[in-house]
Amino acid sequence: MNFRWSIIGLLTISCRNPSSLADKSAQYQQDTVFKTLCRSQRFRVDLNNDQIADTITIVSSVGDTVTFDTIHIAIAHFESHTFYTDTVHPWTTVDDWFLDSNRNVLPTNKLFLAREKFQSVLLLFGNLSAAGDRDNFSIIDIEGNTPKLVLNQNERHLFIETPVTLKDLDGNGRLDFLYRQIFEYNGKPDTLNGKIGTYSPYFVYTIDSNCVLNRSLTIHYNREHYVFAGFKYEESINVFYPNDGTQPRLWKQ
């Protein structure tokens, strides 16, 4: 039997409510077998605003307590969905700085959940290396009682190095994901009032079934909070970053 399907089978069985002592004994045995096969963690939360708790289960098929490669989402009274990543690029804990500045609906650092009235969105983080390379990053959108993997960093060839926030940026009731790439200051002693560094714009992805770059919102956000000089990270463009916290600006020598 395929290992992953055997895991999900056990998950499905163990989620049933035991109605007798025999059922409880059988469930205990099934849970014990399951725990010997892999590491798992389960979360109960309402994902579709029907006041009924749904279930999110994350699984490490290699027995790792930090990373996981399977997420199983069971919305009560609807079809369950399972999503995988390879064990070479597993998901892991949410970046500390992201949790410090964003409210997670779930009491965990394993995954991040935000909700709007008609939408729930899960962010799954991959490991970020010392060099600034992230192994993996995924977004699951839950609408109409159906979870869907709408963004995978590796498939899109994106560089989601510094996630910033997940919230409704334009007030239309739909969540937007904001991130940027890691940048460096170039060390030029041009002024004592700030530093000169690489142009690294913010990117806004509106979370829907397509989840593509929202170009107009990206331009608006960068003009309001940063500078806008195109949709690409560009080392040849210099930006002045003031020390006093005021808005950065393009630097022309």
BANUDREN-377886 format. One line per field, with one value per atom (N, C-alpha, C): residue number from 0; x, z, y; atom name. Coordinates in steps of 0.2 Angstrom, whole numbers, always signed. Each point is the difference from the previous one (the first is absolute). Example, Ala and Ser with C-alpha at 12.3 -4.5 7.8 and 13.67 -1.06 7.14 Angstrom:
2
seq = c(0  0  0  1  1  1)
u = c(+66  -4  +4  -2  +4  -4)
w = c(+39  +0  +0  -4  +1  +3)
v = c(-28  +6  +6  +5  +6  +5)
atom = c(N  CA  C  N  CA  C)
This chain:
253
seq = c(0  0  0  1  1  1  2  2  2  3  3  3  4  4  4  5  5  5  6  6  6  7  7  7  8  8  8  9  9  9  10  10  10  11  11  11  12  12  12  13  13  13  14  14  14  15  15  15  16  16  16  17  17  17  18  18  18  19  19  19  20  20  20  21  21  21  22  22  22  23  23  23  24  24  24  25  25  25  26  26  26  27  27  27  28  28  28  29  29  29  30  30  30  31  31  31  32  32  32  33  33  33  34  34  34  35  35  35  36  36  36  37  37  37  38  38  38  39  39  39  40  40  40  41  41  41  42  42  42  43  43  43  44  44  44  45  45  45  46  46  46  47  47  47  48  48  48  49  49  49  50  50  50  51  51  51  52  52  52  53  53  53  54  54  54  55  55  55  56  56  56  57  57  57  58  58  58  59  59  59  60  60  60  61  61  61  62  62  62  63  63  63  64  64  64  65  65  65  66  66  66  67  67  67  68  68  68  69  69  69  70  70  70  71  71  71  72  72  72  73  73  73  74  74  74  75  75  75  76  76  76  77  77  77  78  78  78  79  79  79  80  80  80  81  81  81  82  82  82  83  83  83  84  84  84  85  85  85  86  86  86  87  87  87  88  88  88  89  89  89  90  90  90  91  91  91  92  92  92  93  93  93  94  94  94  95  95  95  96  96  96  97  97  97  98  98  98  99  99  99  100  100  100  101  101  101  102  102  102  103  103  103  104  104  104  105  105  105  106  106  106  107  107  107  108  108  108  109  109  109  110  110  110  111  111  111  112  112  112  113  113  113  114  114  114  115  115  115  116  116  116  117  117  117  118  118  118  119  119  119  120  120  120  121  121  121  122  122  122  123  123  123  124  124  124  125  125  125  126  126  126  127  127  127  128  128  128  129  129  129  130  130  130  131  131  131  132  132  132  133  133  133  134  134  134  135  135  135  136  136  136  137  137  137  138  138  138  139  139  139  140  140  140  141  141  141  142  142  142  143  143  143  144  144  144  145  145  145  146  146  146  147  147  147  148  148  148  149  149  149  150  150  150  151  151  151  152  152  152  153  153  153  154  154  154  155  155  155  156  156  156  157  157  157  158  158  158  159  159  159  160  160  160  161  161  161  162  162  162  163  163  163  164  164  164  165  165  165  166  166  166  167  167  167  168  168  168  169  169  169  170  170  170  171  171  171  172  172  172  173  173  173  174  174  174  175  175  175  176  176  176  177  177  177  178  178  178  179  179  179  180  180  180  181  181  181  182  182  182  183  183  183  184  184  184  185  185  185  186  186  186  187  187  187  188  188  188  189  189  189  190  190  190  191  191  191  192  192  192  193  193  193  194  194  194  195  195  195  196  196  196  197  197  197  198  198  198  199  199  199  200  200  200  201  201  201  202  202  202  203  203  203  204  204  204  205  205  205  206  206  206  207  207  207  208  208  208  209  209  209  210  210  210  211  211  211  212  212  212  213  213  213  214  214  214  215  215  215  216  216  216  217  217  217  218  218  218  219  219  219  220  220  220  221  221  221  222  222  222  223  223  223  224  224  224  225  225  225  226  226  226  227  227  227  228  228  228  229  229  229  230  230  230  231  231  231  232  232  232  233  233  233  234  234  234  235  235  235  236  236  236  237  237  237  238  238  238  239  239  239  240  240  240  241  241  241  242  242  242  243  243  243  244  244  244  245  245  245  246  246  246  247  247  247  248  248  248  249  249  249  250  250  250  251  251  251  252  252  252)
u = c(+4  -4  +4  -2  +4  +0  +6  +1  -4  +0  -4  -8  -2  -7  -2  +5  -1  -1  +4  +0  -7  -2  -7  -5  +0  -5  +0  +6  +0  -3  +2  -3  -7  -3  -8  -3  +3  -3  +1  +6  +1  -5  -2  -4  -8  -1  -7  -1  -6  -2  -2  +4  -1  -7  -4  -7  +0  +5  +0  +7  +1  +6  +4  -3  +4  +3  -5  +2  +6  +0  +5  +7  -1  +6  +3  -4  +2  +3  -3  +3  +7  +1  +6  +6  -2  +5  +1  -5  +2  +4  -1  +4  +7  +1  +6  +4  -3  +3  +2  -4  +1  +6  +0  +6  +7  +0  +6  +2  -5  +2  +2  -2  +2  -2  +3  -2  -6  -5  -6  -2  -3  -3  -6  -5  -7  -3  -3  -3  -8  -4  -7  -2  -3  -1  -6  -4  -5  +3  +0  +3  -5  -6  -5  -6  +1  -4  -8  +0  -6  -1  +4  +0  +1  +3  +2  +7  +3  +8  +2  +5  +3  +6  +4  +6  +5  +6  +6  +5  +3  +5  +6  +6  +7  +3  +4  +3  +7  +5  +7  +0  +1  +1  +7  +4  +7  +1  -5  +0  +3  +1  +3  -5  +2  -4  +0  +4  +0  -3  +2  -3  -5  -4  -5  -1  -3  +0  -7  -5  -7  -5  -5  -5  -7  -4  -6  -6  -4  -5  -7  -4  -6  -5  -4  -6  -6  -3  -6  -5  -2  -6  +2  +6  +2  +6  +2  +6  +6  +5  +6  +5  +6  +5  +7  +4  +7  +5  +5  +5  +7  +5  +6  +6  +5  +7  +5  +5  +5  +4  +3  +4  +7  +2  +6  -2  -6  -2  -6  +0  -6  -2  -6  -2  +3  +1  +2  -3  +3  -3  -1  -5  -1  +6  +2  +6  -2  +4  -1  -3  +4  -2  -7  -2  -7  -5  +1  -4  -1  +6  +0  -4  -1  -3  -7  -2  -7  -3  -7  -4  -1  +2  -2  -6  -5  -6  +1  +5  +2  +5  +0  +5  +6  +3  +6  +5  +6  +5  +1  -4  +1  -3  -5  -3  -4  -2  -3  -7  -5  -7  -2  -3  -4  -7  -5  -7  -3  -4  -5  -7  -5  -7  -1  +2  -1  +6  +6  +6  +5  +3  +5  +7  +5  +7  +5  +3  +6  +6  +5  +7  +5  +3  +5  +7  +4  +7  +5  +5  +6  +6  +5  +6  +3  +2  +4  +8  +4  +7  +3  +7  +3  +2  +0  +1  -6  -6  -6  -4  +2  -4  -5  -7  -5  -2  +0  -1  -7  -5  -7  -4  -6  -5  -6  -6  -6  -6  -5  -6  -6  -4  -6  -6  -5  -6  -6  -4  -6  -6  -4  -6  -5  -6  -6  +1  +3  +1  +5  +4  +5  +7  +5  +7  +3  +5  +3  +7  +5  +7  +1  +0  +0  +7  +5  +6  +6  +4  +6  +6  +4  +6  +5  +1  +5  -3  -7  -3  +0  -1  +0  +6  +6  +6  +1  -3  +0  +5  +1  +5  -3  -4  -4  +5  +4  +5  -2  -4  -2  -7  -5  -7  -1  -5  -1  -7  -5  -6  -5  -6  -6  -6  -2  -6  -4  -6  -3  +3  +4  +3  -4  -5  -4  -7  -2  -7  -5  +1  -5  -2  +2  -2  +4  +5  +4  +7  +3  +7  +5  +6  +5  +7  +4  +7  +5  +4  +5  +7  +5  +6  +6  +6  +5  +6  +6  +6  +5  +4  +5  +5  +2  +4  +6  +5  +6  +2  +3  +2  +7  +2  +6  +6  -1  +6  +3  -3  +2  -1  +5  -1  -3  -5  -3  -3  -2  -3  -1  +0  +0  -8  -4  -7  -4  +4  -3  +5  -3  +4  -2  +4  -1  -1  -5  -1  -3  -1  -3  -8  -2  -8  -3  -4  -4  -7  -4  -7  -4  -6  -5  -4  -2  -4  -7  -5  -7  -4  -1  -4  -7  -5  -7  -2  -2  -2  -7  +0  -6  +2  -4  +1  +6  +2  +6  +6  -1  +6  +6  -1  +5  +2  +5  +3  -6  -2  -4  +4  +0  +5  -2  -6  -3  +1  -1  +1  +7  +4  +7  +3  -2  +2  -2  -6  -3  +3  +2  +3  +7  +4  +7  +0  -4  +0  -2  -4  -3  +5  +4  +4  +8  +1  +7  +2  +2  +0  -2  -2  -1  +4  +4  +5  -1  -5  -1  -2  -2  -2  +5  +7  +5  +5  +3  +6  +5  +4  +5  +6  +5  +6  +3  -2  +3  -4  -5  -4  +2  +2  +2  -6  -1  -6  +3  -2  +3  -5  +2  -3  +1  -4  +1  +1  +4  +0  -5  -4  -6  -6  +0  -7  -4  +2  -4  +0  -4  -1  +7  +2  +6  -2  +6  -1  +6  -1  +5  +6  +6  +6  +3  +2  +3  +6  +6  +6  +1)
w = c(+0  +0  +0  -4  +0  +7  +3  +7  +1  -4  +1  +1  -5  +1  +6  +2  +7  +5  +0  +5  +1  -6  -1  +2  -1  +2  +7  +4  +7  +3  -3  +2  +0  -6  +0  +5  +1  +5  +7  +2  +7  +1  -5  +1  +2  -1  +2  +7  +3  +7  +2  +5  +2  +4  -1  +3  +5  +1  +5  +2  +5  +3  -5  -4  -5  -5  -2  -5  +3  +6  +3  +0  +2  +0  -7  -5  -7  -2  +2  -2  +3  +6  +4  -4  -2  -4  -6  -4  -6  +1  +5  +1  +2  +4  +2  -7  -4  -6  -4  -1  -4  +3  +7  +2  -1  -1  -1  -7  -5  -7  -1  +3  -1  +5  +0  +5  -3  +4  -2  +5  -2  +5  -3  +4  -2  +3  -4  +2  -2  +5  -1  +0  -6  -1  -5  +0  -5  -6  -5  -6  -5  +0  -5  +4  +6  +3  +1  +1  +2  +7  +4  +7  +2  -4  +1  -1  +5  +0  -6  -4  -5  +2  -4  +3  -5  +2  -4  +4  -4  +2  -4  +4  -4  +2  -5  +1  -3  +4  -2  -2  -6  -2  +2  +2  +2  +8  +3  +7  +3  -3  +2  +4  +6  +4  -2  -4  -2  -7  -5  -7  -1  -6  -2  -7  -3  -7  -3  +5  -2  +4  -3  +4  -2  +5  -2  +3  -4  +2  -1  +6  +0  +2  -4  +1  +2  +6  +2  -5  -2  -4  -8  -1  -7  -1  -7  -2  +3  +2  +3  -6  +2  -5  +3  -4  +3  -5  +2  -4  +3  -5  +1  -2  +3  -3  +1  -4  +1  +6  +3  +6  -1  -6  -1  +2  -2  +1  +5  +6  +4  +3  +3  +3  +7  +3  +7  +4  +5  +5  -4  +2  -3  +3  -5  +2  +7  +4  +7  -1  -5  -1  -3  -4  -3  +6  +5  +5  +5  +0  +5  -3  -6  -3  -3  +0  -3  +5  +0  +5  -3  +3  -3  +4  -4  +3  +4  -2  +3  +5  +6  +5  -1  -5  -2  -5  +0  -5  -6  -1  -5  -7  +1  -6  +2  -5  +1  -3  +4  -3  +1  -5  +0  -3  +3  -3  -2  -5  -1  +0  -2  +1  -5  -6  -5  -2  +4  -2  +6  +0  +5  -4  +2  -3  +4  -2  +4  -4  +4  -3  +3  -4  +2  -2  +5  -1  -1  -4  -1  +4  +1  +3  -4  +4  -3  +2  -5  +2  +1  +3  +2  -6  -6  -6  -3  +3  -2  -5  -1  -4  +4  -2  +3  -4  +4  -3  -3  +3  -2  +3  -4  +3  -4  +4  -3  +3  -4  +2  -2  +5  -1  +1  -4  +0  +1  +5  +2  -1  -6  -1  -3  +2  -3  +3  +6  +3  -3  -4  -4  +1  +3  +0  -7  -2  -6  +1  -2  +0  -6  +1  -5  -1  +4  -2  +3  -4  +2  -2  +4  -2  -5  +1  -5  -7  +0  -7  -3  +4  -3  -1  +2  +0  +3  +6  +4  +5  +3  +6  +6  +3  +6  +6  +0  +6  +6  -1  +6  +0  +2  +0  +5  -1  +4  +3  -4  +4  -5  +3  -3  +3  -4  +2  -6  +1  -5  -1  -5  -1  -3  -4  -3  +2  +5  +3  -4  -5  -4  +3  +6  +3  -2  -3  -3  +3  +2  +3  -5  +2  -5  +4  -4  +3  -2  +4  -1  +2  -5  +1  -4  +2  -4  +1  -4  +0  +5  +3  +4  -4  +3  -4  +4  -3  +4  -1  +5  -1  -3  -4  -4  +3  +6  +4  -2  -5  -2  +6  +2  +5  -3  -3  -4  +5  +6  +4  +7  +5  +7  +2  -4  +2  -2  -4  -2  -4  -3  -4  -7  -4  -7  -1  -3  -1  -7  -1  -6  +0  -6  -1  +1  +5  +1  +2  -5  +0  +4  +3  +3  -6  +1  -5  +4  -4  +3  -4  +3  -3  +3  -4  +3  +0  +5  +1  -3  -5  -3  -4  -4  -3  -5  -2  -5  +4  +5  +4  -4  -4  -4  +3  -2  +2  -2  +5  -1  -1  -7  -2  +2  +0  +2  +8  +4  +7  +2  -4  +1  -1  -6  -1  +6  +1  +6  +6  +2  +7  +0  -5  -1  +0  -4  +0  +7  +4  +6  +6  -1  +6  -2  -6  -2  -6  -6  -6  -5  -6  -6  -6  -2  -5  -5  +1  -4  +4  -3  +3  +1  +0  +1  +5  +4  +4  -4  +1  -5  +4  +0  +3  -3  -6  -3  +2  +3  +2  +8  +1  +7  +4  +6  +4  +6  +2  +6  +6  +5  +6  +6  +2  +5  +7  +4  +7  +5  -2  +4  -1  -4  -1  -6  -3  -5  -6  -5  -6  -4  -2  -5  -7  -3  -7  -4  -7  -4  +1  -1  +1  -7  -2  -6  +2  -2  +1  -5)
v = c(-6  +6  +6  +5  +7  +3  +1  +3  +6  +5  +6  -2  -4  -1  -4  -5  -3  +5  +5  +5  +3  +2  +4  -5  -6  -5  +0  +0  +0  +6  +6  +6  +0  -2  +0  -5  -5  -5  +3  +3  +3  +6  +3  +6  -2  -6  -2  +0  +2  +0  -7  -3  -7  +0  -5  +0  -5  -5  -5  -1  -4  -2  -3  -5  -3  +5  +4  +6  +4  +1  +4  -4  -6  -5  +0  -1  +0  +7  +5  +7  +0  -2  +1  -4  -6  -4  +3  +3  +3  +7  +3  +6  -2  -5  -2  -2  -4  -2  +6  +5  +6  +4  +0  +4  -3  -7  -3  +0  +2  +1  +7  +5  +7  +4  +6  +5  +5  +1  +4  +5  +5  +5  +2  +1  +2  +6  +4  +6  +0  +3  +0  +8  +2  +7  +0  +5  +2  +3  -3  +2  +3  -1  +2  +4  +3  +4  -3  -6  -3  -2  +2  -1  -7  -4  -7  -1  -3  -1  -5  +2  -4  -2  -5  -3  +1  +3  +0  -5  -4  -5  +1  +1  +0  -6  -3  -7  +1  -3  -1  -8  -2  -7  -2  +4  -2  +0  +2  +0  +6  +5  +6  +4  +3  +4  +7  +2  +8  +1  -4  +0  -4  +1  -4  +0  -5  -1  -1  -1  -1  +4  +3  +4  -3  -2  -3  +5  +2  +5  -3  -1  -3  +5  +3  +4  -4  +1  -4  +0  -6  -2  +1  +1  +1  -4  -1  -4  +3  -5  +2  +0  +4  +1  +0  -3  -1  +3  +3  +3  -2  -1  -3  +5  -1  +3  -6  +1  -5  +0  -5  +0  +4  +2  +4  +7  +2  +7  +0  -2  +0  +7  +0  +6  -1  +6  +1  +5  +3  +5  +6  +4  +7  +5  +4  +5  +4  +0  +4  +7  +4  +7  +0  -5  +1  -1  -5  -1  +6  +4  +5  +6  +1  +5  -1  -7  -2  -5  +1  -4  -7  -5  -7  -2  -3  -2  -7  -3  -7  +1  -3  +1  -5  +1  -4  +4  -2  +3  -5  -5  -5  +3  +4  +2  +7  +4  +6  +0  +2  +1  +7  +3  +6  -1  +3  -1  +7  +0  +5  -3  +4  -3  -6  +0  -5  -4  +1  -3  -1  -6  -2  -1  +2  -1  -3  -5  -3  +2  +2  +1  -6  -3  -6  +3  +0  +3  -6  +1  -4  +3  -4  +2  +6  +5  +5  +0  -1  -1  +6  +0  +5  +5  -3  +4  +3  -1  +3  -4  -6  -4  -4  +0  -4  -6  -6  -6  -1  +3  -1  +6  +1  +5  -2  -1  -2  +4  +1  +4  -5  -1  -4  +5  +0  +5  -5  +2  -4  +4  -1  +3  -5  +2  -5  -7  +0  -7  -4  +3  -4  +3  -4  +3  -1  +5  -1  +3  -4  +3  +5  +6  +5  +3  -1  +3  -5  -2  -4  +4  +2  +4  -3  -6  -4  -1  -1  -1  +7  +5  +7  +3  -3  +3  +7  +0  +7  -1  +6  +1  +3  -4  +3  -1  +5  +0  +3  +6  +3  +2  -5  +1  +6  +4  +6  +0  -2  +0  -4  -2  -3  +4  +5  +3  +3  +3  +3  +7  +2  +6  +5  -2  +6  +0  -4  +0  -3  -5  -3  -6  -2  -6  -6  +0  -5  +1  -5  +0  +1  +4  +1  -2  -3  -2  +4  +3  +5  -3  +0  -2  +4  -1  +3  -4  +1  -3  +3  -4  +3  +4  +6  +4  +2  +3  +2  +8  +3  +6  +0  +5  -1  +3  +3  +2  +7  +3  +7  +5  +4  +5  +6  +0  +6  +5  -2  +5  -4  +5  -3  -1  +2  +0  -6  -5  -6  -4  -5  -5  -1  -2  -1  -8  -2  -7  -2  -6  -3  +1  +1  +1  -7  +0  -7  +2  +0  +2  -5  +2  -5  -2  -7  -3  -2  +2  -2  -5  -6  -5  +0  +1  -1  -7  -2  -8  -1  -4  -2  -7  -2  -7  +0  +6  +1  +2  +5  +3  +2  +5  +3  +7  +3  +6  +6  +3  +6  +6  +1  +6  +7  +1  +7  +1  -5  +0  +0  -3  +0  +7  +3  +7  +5  -1  +4  +0  -7  -1  +3  -1  +2  +8  +3  +7  +3  -3  +2  -1  -6  -2  -1  +1  -2  +5  -3  +4  -5  +2  -5  +2  -5  +0  -6  -4  -6  -6  -5  -6  -5  +2  -5  +3  -5  +2  +2  +5  +3  +3  -4  +3  +6  +2  +5  +7  -1  +6  +1  +6  +2  +3  -2  +3  +3  +6  +3  -2  -3  -2  +5  +4  +5  -3  +2  -2  +2  +5  +3  -4  -5  -4  +3  +6  +3  -5  +2  -5  +1  -6  -1  +4  +1  +4  -3  +1  -2  +5  -3  +4  +1  +6  +1  +4  -3  +4  +6)
atom = c(N  CA  C  N  CA  C  N  CA  C  N  CA  C  N  CA  C  N  CA  C  N  CA  C  N  CA  C  N  CA  C  N  CA  C  N  CA  C  N  CA  C  N  CA  C  N  CA  C  N  CA  C  N  CA  C  N  CA  C  N  CA  C  N  CA  C  N  CA  C  N  CA  C  N  CA  C  N  CA  C  N  CA  C  N  CA  C  N  CA  C  N  CA  C  N  CA  C  N  CA  C  N  CA  C  N  CA  C  N  CA  C  N  CA  C  N  CA  C  N  CA  C  N  CA  C  N  CA  C  N  CA  C  N  CA  C  N  CA  C  N  CA  C  N  CA  C  N  CA  C  N  CA  C  N  CA  C  N  CA  C  N  CA  C  N  CA  C  N  CA  C  N  CA  C  N  CA  C  N  CA  C  N  CA  C  N  CA  C  N  CA  C  N  CA  C  N  CA  C  N  CA  C  N  CA  C  N  CA  C  N  CA  C  N  CA  C  N  CA  C  N  CA  C  N  CA  C  N  CA  C  N  CA  C  N  CA  C  N  CA  C  N  CA  C  N  CA  C  N  CA  C  N  CA  C  N  CA  C  N  CA  C  N  CA  C  N  CA  C  N  CA  C  N  CA  C  N  CA  C  N  CA  C  N  CA  C  N  CA  C  N  CA  C  N  CA  C  N  CA  C  N  CA  C  N  CA  C  N  CA  C  N  CA  C  N  CA  C  N  CA  C  N  CA  C  N  CA  C  N  CA  C  N  CA  C  N  CA  C  N  CA  C  N  CA  C  N  CA  C  N  CA  C  N  CA  C  N  CA  C  N  CA  C  N  CA  C  N  CA  C  N  CA  C  N  CA  C  N  CA  C  N  CA  C  N  CA  C  N  CA  C  N  CA  C  N  CA  C  N  CA  C  N  CA  C  N  CA  C  N  CA  C  N  CA  C  N  CA  C  N  CA  C  N  CA  C  N  CA  C  N  CA  C  N  CA  C  N  CA  C  N  CA  C  N  CA  C  N  CA  C  N  CA  C  N  CA  C  N  CA  C  N  CA  C  N  CA  C  N  CA  C  N  CA  C  N  CA  C  N  CA  C  N  CA  C  N  CA  C  N  CA  C  N  CA  C  N  CA  C  N  CA  C  N  CA  C  N  CA  C  N  CA  C  N  CA  C  N  CA  C  N  CA  C  N  CA  C  N  CA  C  N  CA  C  N  CA  C  N  CA  C  N  CA  C  N  CA  C  N  CA  C  N  CA  C  N  CA  C  N  CA  C  N  CA  C  N  CA  C  N  CA  C  N  CA  C  N  CA  C  N  CA  C  N  CA  C  N  CA  C  N  CA  C  N  CA  C  N  CA  C  N  CA  C  N  CA  C  N  CA  C  N  CA  C  N  CA  C  N  CA  C  N  CA  C  N  CA  C  N  CA  C  N  CA  C  N  CA  C  N  CA  C  N  CA  C  N  CA  C  N  CA  C  N  CA  C  N  CA  C  N  CA  C  N  CA  C  N  CA  C  N  CA  C  N  CA  C  N  CA  C  N  CA  C  N  CA  C  N  CA  C  N  CA  C  N  CA  C  N  CA  C  N  CA  C  N  CA  C  N  CA  C  N  CA  C  N  CA  C  N  CA  C  N  CA  C  N  CA  C  N  CA  C  N  CA  C  N  CA  C  N  CA  C  N  CA  C  N  CA  C  N  CA  C  N  CA  C  N  CA  C  N  CA  C  N  CA  C  N  CA  C  N  CA  C  N  CA  C  N  CA  C  N  CA  C  N  CA  C  N  CA  C  N  CA  C  N  CA  C  N  CA  C  N  CA  C  N  CA  C  N  CA  C  N  CA  C  N  CA  C  N  CA  C  N  CA  C  N  CA  C  N  CA  C  N  CA  C  N  CA  C  N  CA  C  N  CA  C  N  CA  C  N  CA  C  N  CA  C  N  CA  C  N  CA  C  N  CA  C  N  CA  C  N  CA  C  N  CA  C  N  CA  C)
